């Protein structure tokens, strides 16, 4: 089926072009483009969130003491999957250094 130029013009005649100011903002939203201010606010929030997560982590010494106590009492029995997972994670971490 072929649509003539006249039919296209008739269909488009009811539409008006958006204002240039709004069109640019809409285009940025659709394309996911951030302004520098938005990116900087997002980065600042990310830093705050990560800092809070790090501060909320248990101290390494506490974690080691807990593991030592579990090993000595015989309560620490990691599965083969946990051991392999840790080995792979360690190998990846060593390569990224």
C-alpha positions in Angstrom: 0.0 0.0 0.0 1.4 3.4 -1.0 0.6 6.6 0.9 0.6 9.7 -1.1 2.4 12.9 -0.2 -1.0 14.6 0.2 -2.1 12.0 2.7 1.1 12.4 4.7 0.7 16.2 4.7 -2.9 15.9 5.8 -1.9 13.6 8.7 0.9 15.8 9.8 -1.1 19.0 9.5 -2.7 18.5 13.0 0.7 18.4 14.7 2.7 21.5 15.7 6.4 21.6 16.4 7.3 21.8 20.1 9.0 24.9 21.4 12.8 24.8 21.0 13.5 25.1 24.8 11.2 22.2 25.7 12.4 20.1 22.8 16.0 20.3 24.0 15.1 19.3 27.6 12.8 16.5 26.4 15.6 15.3 24.1 18.1 15.2 27.0 15.6 13.2 29.1 14.9 10.7 26.3 18.6 10.3 25.5 19.6 10.1 29.2 21.9 13.1 28.9 22.6 14.7 32.2 23.6 18.2 32.9 26.9 18.8 34.6 25.0 19.9 37.8 22.9 16.7 37.8 26.0 14.5 37.3 27.8 16.3 40.1 24.8 15.9 42.5 24.6 12.2 41.6 28.3 11.7 42.2 28.1 13.5 45.5 25.2 11.2 46.6 27.1 8.1 45.4 30.1 9.1 47.5 27.9 9.7 50.6 26.2 6.3 50.1 29.5 4.4 49.6 31.1 6.1 52.6 28.1 5.1 54.8 28.3 1.5 53.6 32.1 1.4 54.3 31.6 2.9 57.8 28.7 0.4 58.5 31.0 -2.6 57.6 32.2 -4.6 60.6 35.9 -4.1 61.5 38.2 -6.5 59.9 39.7 -7.5 63.2 36.2 -8.3 64.6 35.5 -10.5 61.5 38.9 -12.3 61.8 38.3 -12.9 65.6 34.9 -14.3 64.9 36.2 -16.6 62.2 39.1 -17.8 64.5 36.6 -18.6 67.2 34.3 -20.5 64.8 37.3 -22.5 63.5 38.6 -23.3 67.0 35.1 -24.5 68.1 34.7 -26.6 64.9 31.6 -24.6 63.8 33.3 -23.2 60.6 32.7 -25.7 57.8 32.7 -23.9 54.4 31.2 -25.8 51.5 33.3 -26.6 48.4 31.3 -24.0 46.5 32.2 -21.3 49.1 35.9 -22.2 48.9 36.0 -22.2 45.1 34.0 -18.9 45.0 36.6 -17.3 47.3 39.5 -18.6 45.3 38.1 -17.2 42.1 37.3 -13.8 43.7 40.9 -13.7 45.0 42.4 -14.6 41.6 40.3 -11.8 40.0 41.3 -9.3 42.6 45.0 -10.2 42.2 44.8 -9.6 38.4 43.2 -6.2 38.8 46.0 -4.8 41.0 
